[in-house]
Each structure stands twice: as C-alpha cells, then as structure tokens.
Amino acid sequence: QAGMPRTLSASDMVTPGSFGPPPTESTDGEQTGQPLLKGAPSSASLDTLIQHLVPTPDYYPEKAYIFTFLLSSRLFIEPRELLARVCHLCIEQQQLDKPVLDKARVRKFGPKLLQLLAEWTETFPRDFQEEAAIGHMKDVVGRIAPCDEAYRKRMHQLLQLHKKLAALGQGPEGLVGADKPSLQDKPPASIHRELLGVCNDPYTLAQQLTHVELERLRHIGPEEFVQAFVNKDPLSSTQPCFSDKTNNLEAYVKWFNRLCYLVATEICMPAKKKQRAQVIEFFIDVARECFNIGNFNSLMAIISGMNMSPVSRLKKTWAKVKTAKFFILEHQMDPTGNFCNYRTALRGAAHRSLTAHSSREKIVIPFFSLLIKDIYFLNEGCANRLPNGNVNFEKFLELAKQVGEFITWKQVECPFEQDPSITHYLHTAPIFSEDGLYLASYESESPENQTEKERWKSLRSSILGKT
C-alpha cells in the first residue's frame, strides 16, 4: 500500500509521534509490542483509552491520538457519554469537587482541559448538539473558573464557534433536497435549455463542477464516515446505513448519481446524431479537464453517465466521435485491480497537493463511492475488539489515516469563481429516468434486436400512450 502523504493538518491527525505517558497504569493483558503512537498499545481496554484522552497538569494527549480516538470511539460509546466520562475523570482526578481548590494545580490543568475541549468542538461540532453535552462542558469549566475567569470566557468562545461549525454541518440551504432526482420519463418541454446553451466551454464547466464538489465536501463531518457503519444492516451488502447523522454524506452520493443521469440526458436528448456526437465530445473534454484539476468524483460521474446502456448503444453517434481521449480516461478509471490506475493518479494528485504553491494545485477530490467502500472494508475486515475484549486501536489508526487525509482535502479553498447560472443548471435541470433515457435512445437510433424492439414498444405505450 502506498504511503500516505503528509501535510501539516493531516500529519497532526495521523502521524505517530510522542504519545506521552498515560496518567495511569495499563490494564493487564494489553499489548505493548510495536507501539503505534509512542507508548500507545496496539490494543487496550476502552477505560485505558479514555484515560489516555484525559489531560492532567503535566500531561496532554497528542493531537494524533485525540483525533483517532474521538473519530472511532463512537463505534463503542456515544460521544455525549464519552464526554460525560472525560469530565467526570477530570473532576475526580483534579479534585474539582472539593470546597477549596489547589489554585496552582488548577492553573496548570485549566488551559489543557480547554485545549482538549477546543479540539473536540472544532473537529466534531455535532457531538455538542445536545444540551446534555454542553451541560457537561459548562459544569467542568464552571468548577475551574474561580481560579481564572478567562476559562469561562474561553468556553463561551468555543460555544459560539461550535454553533457556526454545527450550522456548516447542516449543509447549505436546500442542499439535501436539491438532489431529489427530478427524474422524468418524457422529454422535458421544449423550453428546456441544453447544457451547451448555458456553458459551451469544457474548462469552465470542469471548474464549476469542482466548485460544486468542494462546496458539498465541506459539509461532510468526519464522524459521518464512522456513523454510516454504526447502525448498518448486517444483511445489506457494502451499503452504508444513512441516517439523520449522515445526511451530508448521503446528499453527496445523490449528487454523483444526479451528475451521471444529467450527462446521459444531455447526450440522449438531441434529435440529430451530429449534435449528440458534439455533446459526447464536449463531455470528454470536461472529463479530461476534471482529471487535470484533480476532481476525480466528477470525472467518474461523467464516465459512468457515458457508459450507461442508453448512451453506449448509440453506435451511429459514437461512430462520429473521436474516442481516443475517452478511452484514455476510461483506462484511468478502470476498476481492474481494485482501481489500480485511479489509485496511482490519486496518489499523484495528493503528492502535488502537498508541494503546491497555489490552491489550484492543492485540489484533490477523490472518487467518493470508492473512498466509502474502502472505509467500509476496513471496518468490516478488522474486528473492533480482540478476543480478550480489548479495543483494536491499530484499526482506529488506519481509519483515522483515511479520514484525516479526506479532511485535509475538503478544506482546500476553491480557486474558481462561482458562476451561479451554471451551478443552478447543474442542480436543477430536469433529468430522464432510466426508462426515459431508453425511450430517447430508441427514438434517436432504432432498436437493433427483438428485445430492444419489445422494450421500445412497451415504453412508447406506457410513457407516450402510443401503440
């Protein structure tokens, strides 16, 4: 497996470093061979791992550990319950329930506690959406506030920041609803504008697609990856389980599907094969530009749309297309060898991102369904607990590595200015259902065999009311 690239923010999250001595003794039976973070066992009891998270006047957990544990602990314990336990341990160990506090000790401990709360609220703001969680935070900070009023002020700043970040996590207004596919069987009315009428420059469209992708990625919280598998139906295949805790993840998957259908619709709609060929060539150029930018998600959606049966069966249309460029792109995204070619290209883009001087070179938008699948197989392929009941911390580190890299990529500022007329079209243009696509395809190029003829007849009757 290729080594993960290192960036400041990602390495803070995933690079093993000085784990620091845990404040308490390790429980018996915990492996200490091959530490993954200095001093961290490859497995440990949940209690020990929670203890590693709790700061003291002389100890603060490493950033990599905080991210790793907060991300994956939700496989075992609800975040609000974890926060309650951390706060309880702080109160107990620092004797914050005593009528008289050791002020010198609290002044060493206070900043560390607030730093932990700051990292937690910044990375996982949704963990603080319930009043109970904010209550635990106010309680523990309230106990140290008499030693320094700045502690309470800092907590209020965190709560303000949390509100902002939690709002971001809700997704932009109407984003989730925007992708309820407005699938249509009949060709849209003649007022329907074609994409080429809105934007006929492949570079511009690739940039606007990148704008949409980055805007949507920004709203996905790292915890959504783990949450999607917490309540998974054991009988389902490799599908994550979407819930209200993973709505941004779900909206992003729906956007990919919408783009596939939009590409197929735009190709199947024109009546003349010359125009259809022109639309195909346009999308090939858009896909190539997406590849150059590092936008692999839009690239894959475009290729998938062109490979849908109603499009691929248009042999007379494809005969007019210069397909060499298309085959090169298809080869890049070939699923053979577990998407070996794509993974090489992704590592190249990730490497470019690390050494980039401009935000344009920093863009890495992974093929998202494959990223979810990788995380799914990591989750399914490794046990959360070992036979002795310990938590498999090694698995947590690998999970944090994959999700931490994604966080780095989603934070890139989009260097391209948004063109609202184009992005509006991408989100709202009517698209055909699968039946609608087949009907348009048969109307464009007649059925070639008996099966197609029967299907065409049935679709004409059910959709157009013709016999």
C-alpha positions in Angstrom: 0.0 0.0 0.0 1.3 3.4 -0.9 2.5 5.6 2.0 0.1 8.3 2.9 1.2 11.8 2.1 1.9 14.1 5.0 0.6 17.6 5.4 0.6 19.8 8.4 -3.1 19.2 9.3 -3.2 15.6 8.2 0.0 14.6 10.0 -1.2 16.3 13.2 -4.1 13.8 13.0 -2.4 10.6 11.8 1.3 10.6 12.2 2.5 8.5 15.1 4.6 10.6 17.5 5.2 11.2 21.2 2.1 9.7 22.7 3.2 10.7 26.2 3.0 8.5 29.2 -0.6 7.7 30.2 -1.5 9.1 33.6 -2.5 5.6 34.9 -1.0 2.2 34.7 -2.0 0.0 31.7 -4.5 -2.8 32.4 -3.1 -6.3 32.4 -3.1 -8.1 29.1 -2.7 -5.0 26.9 -0.2 -5.4 24.1 2.7 -3.1 24.3 4.7 -4.5 21.4 5.1 -2.3 18.3 3.6 0.9 19.7 1.7 2.8 17.1 1.9 6.1 18.8 4.9 6.2 21.2 3.6 4.5 24.4 0.3 3.5 22.8 -0.5 -0.2 22.8 -1.9 -1.7 19.5 -4.9 -2.7 21.7 -6.2 -1.6 25.1 -9.3 -1.6 27.2 -11.8 1.2 26.5 -11.2 2.5 30.0 -7.5 2.8 29.4 -8.1 4.6 26.0 -10.4 7.0 27.7 -7.8 7.7 30.4 -5.3 8.5 27.7 -7.6 11.3 26.5 -7.9 13.0 29.9 -5.3 15.8 30.4 -3.6 16.4 33.8 -1.4 19.3 34.9 1.6 17.5 33.5 0.2 15.5 30.5 -1.7 16.4 27.3 -2.6 13.7 24.7 -1.0 14.0 21.3 -3.2 15.6 18.6 -3.0 12.4 16.5 -4.4 10.4 19.4 -7.2 12.9 20.1 -8.4 12.7 16.5 -8.0 9.0 16.2 -9.9 8.2 19.4 -12.7 10.7 19.1 -13.3 9.6 15.5 -13.5 5.8 16.2 -14.7 5.7 19.8 -18.3 6.2 18.6 -18.2 2.6 17.4 -18.3 1.7 21.2 -19.7 4.7 23.1 -22.0 7.6 22.3 -20.0 10.9 22.1 -22.1 12.5 24.9 -21.4 9.5 27.1 -17.7 9.8 26.4 -17.7 13.5 27.2 -19.5 12.8 30.5 -16.8 10.2 31.4 -13.9 12.5 30.5 -15.4 15.4 32.5 -16.1 13.0 35.5 -12.5 11.8 35.4 -11.2 15.4 35.3 -13.3 16.3 38.3 -12.3 13.2 40.2 -8.5 13.3 39.4 -8.1 17.1 39.9 -10.3 17.1 43.0 -12.5 19.8 41.5 -15.4 18.7 43.7 -13.6 19.9 46.9 -14.7 23.1 48.5 -11.2 24.5 48.3 -9.2 24.1 45.1 -5.4 23.9 44.7 -5.1 27.0 42.5 -1.6 26.4 41.4 -2.5 22.9 40.2 -5.7 24.1 38.5 -3.9 26.9 36.6 -1.6 24.2 35.1 -4.6 22.0 34.3 -7.1 24.5 33.1 -5.5 25.5 29.8 -5.0 21.8 28.9 -8.7 21.0 29.6 -9.8 23.9 27.5 -7.4 22.9 24.7 -9.0 19.4 24.6 -12.5 20.9 24.5 -11.4 23.3 21.7 -10.0 20.4 19.6 -13.1 18.4 20.2 -15.6 21.1 19.3 -13.6 22.2 16.2 -13.3 18.8 14.7 -16.6 17.2 15.8 -19.0 20.1 16.4 -22.0 17.8 16.1 -21.0 16.0 19.3 -22.1 19.1 21.2 -25.6 19.5 19.6 -27.4 18.0 22.6 -28.0 20.2 25.7 -26.6 17.4 27.9 -23.1 17.6 26.2 -23.0 21.4 26.6 -24.1 20.9 30.2 -21.1 18.6 31.0 -18.8 21.2 29.4 -20.2 24.1 31.4 -20.1 22.1 34.6 -16.4 21.1 34.4 -15.3 24.6 33.3 -17.5 26.2 35.9 -15.5 24.3 38.6 -12.1 25.7 37.4 -13.4 29.2 36.6 -12.9 30.6 40.1 -9.2 30.2 39.6 -9.2 32.3 36.4 -12.3 34.0 34.8 -10.6 33.7 31.4 -11.6 30.0 31.4 -15.3 30.8 31.3 -14.7 33.4 28.6 -12.8 30.9 26.5 -15.6 28.4 26.9 -18.2 30.9 25.6 -15.9 31.5 22.6 -15.9 27.7 22.0 -19.7 27.5 22.2 -20.0 30.4 19.6 -17.6 28.6 17.3 -19.5 25.3 17.8 -22.7 27.0 16.7 -21.0 28.2 13.5 -19.5 24.9 12.7 -22.6 22.9 13.5 -24.5 25.2 11.1 -22.0 24.3 8.5 -22.6 20.7 9.2 -26.3 21.2 8.4 -25.3 21.8 4.7 -26.2 24.9 2.7 -29.9 25.7 2.5 -31.7 23.1 0.4 -28.6 21.1 -0.4 -30.0 17.8 0.6 -33.3 18.4 -1.1 -31.7 19.8 -4.2 -30.8 16.3 -5.4 -34.1 14.5 -5.1 -33.7 13.4 -8.7 -36.4 15.1 -10.7 -36.4 12.0 -12.9 -38.7 12.3 -15.9 -39.9 9.7 -18.4 -41.0 12.1 -21.1 -38.6 14.6 -22.8 -38.8 17.9 -20.9 -40.8 20.6 -22.6 -39.2 22.5 -25.5 -38.3 25.4 -23.1 -35.7 23.0 -21.7 -32.3 24.6 -22.3 -29.4 22.3 -23.1 -26.2 22.5 -21.0 -24.2 23.6 -24.1 -26.5 26.6 -24.3 -25.6 27.5 -20.7 -21.9 26.7 -20.9 -20.1 25.6 -24.0 -16.5 25.8 -22.6 -15.2 22.5 -21.1 -12.7 24.3 -18.9 -15.4 26.5 -17.4 -17.7 23.6 -16.8 -15.0 21.5 -15.1 -14.2 24.4 -12.8 -17.9 24.9 -11.9 -18.2 21.1 -11.2 -15.2 21.4 -8.9 -16.9 24.4 -7.2 -20.0 22.2 -6.5 -17.9 19.3 -5.3 -15.8 21.3 -2.9 -18.9 23.1 -1.5 -20.5 19.8 -0.8 -17.4 18.1 0.6 -17.0 21.0 3.1 -20.3 20.0 4.8 -19.4 16.3 5.5 -18.3 15.8 9.1 -15.5 13.2 9.6 -17.8 11.3 12.1 -20.3 10.6 9.2 -17.9 8.0 7.8 -17.9 6.0 11.0 -21.6 6.8 11.8 -22.6 5.3 8.4 -21.5 1.9 9.7 -22.5 2.0 13.3 -26.2 1.1 12.6 -25.5 -0.9 9.4 -27.9 -3.6 8.5 -25.8 -6.8 8.8 -27.8 -8.3 5.9 -27.1 -5.5 3.5 -24.2 -5.6 1.0 -21.5 -2.9 1.1 -24.0 -0.1 1.5 -23.6 2.3 4.4 -26.6 2.9 6.6 -27.7 6.5 6.1 -29.5 8.3 8.9 -30.0 11.9 10.1 -26.4 11.7 11.4 -25.1 11.1 7.8 -27.3 13.5 5.7 -24.4 15.3 4.1 -22.7 12.1 3.1 -26.0 10.9 1.6 -26.6 14.2 -0.3 -23.1 13.9 -1.8 -23.7 10.3 -3.0 -27.0 11.6 -4.6 -25.2 14.4 -6.3 -22.9 11.9 -8.0 -25.9 9.9 -9.3 -27.6 13.1 -10.5 -24.5 14.1 -12.5 -24.4 10.6 -14.1 -28.0 11.0 -15.2 -27.6 14.6 -16.3 -24.7 13.6 -18.6 -26.8 10.7 -20.1 -29.8 13.0 -20.5 -27.8 15.7 -22.3 -26.4 13.1 -24.8 -29.7 11.3 -25.5 -31.9 14.5 -25.9 -30.7 16.0 -29.3 -32.6 14.6 -32.3 -29.6 14.7 -34.7 -26.6 12.4 -34.3 -24.2 15.2 -35.2 -25.4 17.1 -32.2 -25.3 14.1 -29.9 -21.7 13.4 -31.0 -20.9 17.0 -30.3 -22.3 16.7 -26.7 -20.2 13.5 -26.2 -17.0 15.2 -27.3 -17.8 18.1 -25.1 -18.2 15.8 -22.0 -14.9 14.0 -22.9 -13.1 17.4 -22.8 -14.9 18.3 -19.5 -13.8 14.9 -18.0 -10.2 15.4 -19.2 -10.1 18.8 -17.5 -11.6 17.4 -14.3 -8.7 14.8 -14.3 -6.2 17.6 -14.7 -7.7 19.6 -11.9 -7.8 16.6 -9.6 -11.6 16.3 -9.5 -11.9 12.5 -9.7 -15.5 12.4 -8.5 -17.0 14.5 -11.3 -14.7 12.6 -13.8 -16.1 9.3 -12.6 -19.7 10.5 -12.8 -19.2 11.7 -16.4 -17.6 8.4 -17.5 -20.4 6.5 -15.7 -23.0 8.6 -17.5 -21.4 7.9 -20.9 -21.2 4.2 -20.1 -25.0 3.9 -19.3 -26.6 1.5 -21.7 -28.9 4.0 -23.4 -25.8 6.1 -24.3 -23.4 3.3 -25.1 -25.9 1.6 -27.5 -25.9 4.8 -29.8 -23.4 3.2 -32.2 -24.1 5.6 -35.1 -23.5 8.5 -32.8 -20.3 7.1 -31.3 -19.0 6.4 -34.9 -18.8 10.2 -35.3 -16.9 10.7 -32.1 -13.1 10.9 -31.8 -12.9 8.4 -29.0 -9.1 8.2 -28.3 -9.3 10.7 -25.5 -12.3 8.9 -24.0 -10.5 5.5 -23.9 -7.5 7.1 -22.1 -9.8 8.5 -19.4 -11.7 5.2 -19.2 -8.4 3.4 -18.7 -7.5 5.8 -15.8 -10.8 4.9 -14.0 -10.8 1.2 -14.9 -12.0 -0.9 -11.9 -9.5 -3.6 -12.7 -7.1 -4.4 -9.9 -9.2 -2.6 -7.4 -9.0 0.7 -9.4 -5.2 0.4 -9.5 -4.8 3.1 -12.2 -7.1 5.6 -10.4 -5.3 5.0 -7.1 -1.9 5.8 -8.8 -3.4 9.0 -10.2 -4.9 9.9 -6.8 -1.5 9.5 -5.1 0.0 11.7 -7.7 -2.6 14.4 -7.1 -2.2 14.0 -3.3 1.6 14.4 -3.7 1.1 17.5 -6.0 -1.2 18.9 -3.3 1.5 18.7 -0.6 4.1 20.6 -2.6 1.5 23.1 -4.1 2.1 26.8 -4.1 -1.4 27.7 -5.4 -4.8 26.5 -4.2 -5.5 25.3 -7.8 -2.7 22.7 -7.4 -4.0 21.7 -3.9 -7.3 20.3 -5.2 -7.9 16.6 -4.6 -11.5 15.4 -4.9 -11.5 11.6 -4.5 -13.9 9.2 -6.3 -16.2 9.3 -3.3 -18.0 5.9 -3.6 -14.7 4.1 -3.6 -13.5 6.1 -0.5 -16.7 5.0 1.3 -16.1 1.4 0.1 -12.5 1.4 1.3 -13.6 2.6 4.8 -16.4 0.0 4.7 -14.0 -2.8 4.0 -11.6 -1.6 6.6 -14.4 -1.5 9.1 -15.7 -5.0 8.1 -12.3 -6.6 7.7 -10.9 -5.8 11.1 -12.6 -6.6 14.4 -13.3 -3.7 16.7 -12.4 -5.8 19.7 -9.8 -8.5 20.1 -10.7 -11.9 21.7 -9.5 -10.6 25.1 -12.1 -7.8 24.9 -9.6 -5.0 24.2 -10.3 -2.3 21.6 -8.3 -2.8 18.4 -6.5 0.5 18.4 -4.5 -0.4 15.3 -7.7 -0.4 13.2 -8.6 3.0 14.7 -5.3 4.4 13.4 -5.9 3.2 9.9 -9.4 4.6 9.9 -8.0 8.0 11.2 -5.4 7.9 8.4 -8.0 7.6 5.7 -10.5 10.1 7.1 -7.8 12.5 8.2 -6.5 12.7 4.6 -10.0 13.4 3.4 -10.3 16.3 6.0 -7.2 17.9 4.5 -8.6 17.7 1.0 -12.0 19.1 1.9 -10.5 22.2 3.5 -9.0 23.5 0.2 -10.4 26.8 -0.8 -12.0 26.7 -4.3 -9.8 28.9 -6.6 -12.5 29.2 -9.2 -15.2 31.9 -9.0 -18.7 30.5 -9.0 -21.0 31.1 -12.0 -24.5 30.8 -10.5 -26.2 30.3 -13.8 -24.1 27.2 -14.4 -24.3 25.7 -10.9 -28.0 26.4 -10.8 -28.4 24.4 -14.1 -26.3 21.5 -12.7 -28.6 21.3 -9.6 -32.0 21.9 -11.2 -32.0 20.8 -14.9 -34.6 18.1 -15.5 -33.1 14.6 -16.0 -34.5 11.5 -17.5 -35.4 8.4 -15.5 -33.8 5.2 -16.8 -36.9 4.4 -18.9 -36.9 8.0 -20.2 -33.3 7.6 -21.3 -34.0 4.3 -23.1 -37.0 5.8 -24.9 -35.0 8.8 -26.0 -32.2 6.5 -27.1 -34.5 4.2 -29.2 -36.2 7.3 -30.7 -32.7 8.5 -31.7 -31.4 5.2 -33.1 -33.9 2.5 -33.7 -33.8 -0.8 -31.8 -31.4 -3.4 -33.2 -32.9 -6.7 -32.0 -36.2 -8.2 -30.8 -35.6 -7.5 -27.1 -35.0 -3.8 -27.8 -38.0 -3.6 -30.2 -40.3 -5.1 -27.5 -38.9 -2.7 -24.9 -39.3 0.3 -27.2 -42.9 -0.7 -27.9 -43.7 -1.1 -24.2 -42.1 2.3 -23.3 -43.9 4.1 -26.1 -47.2 2.7 -24.8 -46.5 3.4 -21.1 -44.8 6.8 -21.4 -46.2 8.3 -24.6 -49.5 6.5 -24.7 -48.7 5.4 -28.3 -49.1 1.9 -29.7 
